[in-house]
Amino acid sequence: MFQQYKFLSLERNMSDTSVKISVLPNGPLVVKGDFELSDADGKTWDLSGKPAVYLCRCGASQNRPFCDGGHKGAGFQCSATPAS
């Protein structure tokens, strides 16, 4: 039996600006650029005036999907790098 998952979506507005997503070692994803972040039901977060957001990768944040630094206390370790 397959389990159904709800996912957050990150959509880029079609414009001349780009979106950059960076993986911080042992920390969050940093998203910079012109984008919209919505939950599985299509509700969006107000990100106006924010040049970047930090998204939790460890699951320890009390403010998910955003990082609150909980990865430090949780001992989260992940140094993801592209395959050679």
C-alpha positions in Angstrom: 0.0 0.0 0.0 1.3 3.4 -0.9 1.2 6.3 1.6 0.0 9.6 0.3 2.2 12.6 1.1 1.4 16.3 1.0 4.2 18.5 -0.2 5.0 22.1 0.0 5.4 23.8 -3.3 7.9 26.4 -4.3 6.9 28.2 -7.5 9.0 30.6 -9.5 7.3 33.6 -11.0 8.1 33.8 -14.7 10.2 36.9 -14.9 13.8 38.0 -15.5 14.7 37.2 -12.0 16.1 33.9 -10.9 15.7 31.8 -7.9 18.7 30.4 -6.1 18.4 27.5 -3.6 21.5 26.8 -1.5 22.1 23.9 0.9 23.9 25.0 4.1 26.1 22.3 5.6 24.3 20.8 8.6 21.5 23.4 8.3 18.6 24.7 6.2 17.9 25.4 2.6 18.4 29.1 1.7 16.0 30.3 -1.0 16.6 33.6 -2.7 14.8 35.3 -5.5 11.3 35.9 -6.7 9.1 32.9 -5.6 5.9 31.9 -3.9 5.8 29.3 -1.1 2.5 27.5 -0.5 1.3 24.5 1.5 -0.4 21.4 0.2 -3.8 23.1 0.2 -2.5 26.1 -1.8 -2.3 28.6 1.0 0.7 30.9 0.7 3.0 32.5 3.2 3.5 36.2 3.0 7.2 36.6 2.1 7.0 40.2 1.0 10.1 42.2 1.9 12.1 39.1 2.5 15.2 38.8 0.2 15.7 35.2 1.4 14.0 32.5 3.5 15.6 29.6 5.3 13.7 26.3 5.0 14.1 23.5 7.6 15.7 20.3 6.5 16.0 18.5 9.9 12.4 18.5 11.1 13.3 20.0 14.5 12.0 23.5 13.8 9.0 24.7 15.8 8.3 27.2 13.0 8.2 24.8 10.0 8.6 25.1 7.1 11.0 27.8 8.2 14.3 27.1 10.1 14.5 28.3 13.7 17.9 27.0 14.4 16.6 23.8 16.0 19.0 21.7 13.9 21.8 22.8 16.2 20.2 21.3 19.3 19.0 18.3 17.4 22.5 17.4 16.2 21.4 17.4 12.6 24.3 16.5 10.2 24.0 16.5 6.5 26.6 17.9 4.2 24.9 17.3 0.9 27.0 18.0 -2.2 26.4 17.3 -5.9 27.5 14.0 -7.3 30.9 14.1 -9.0 
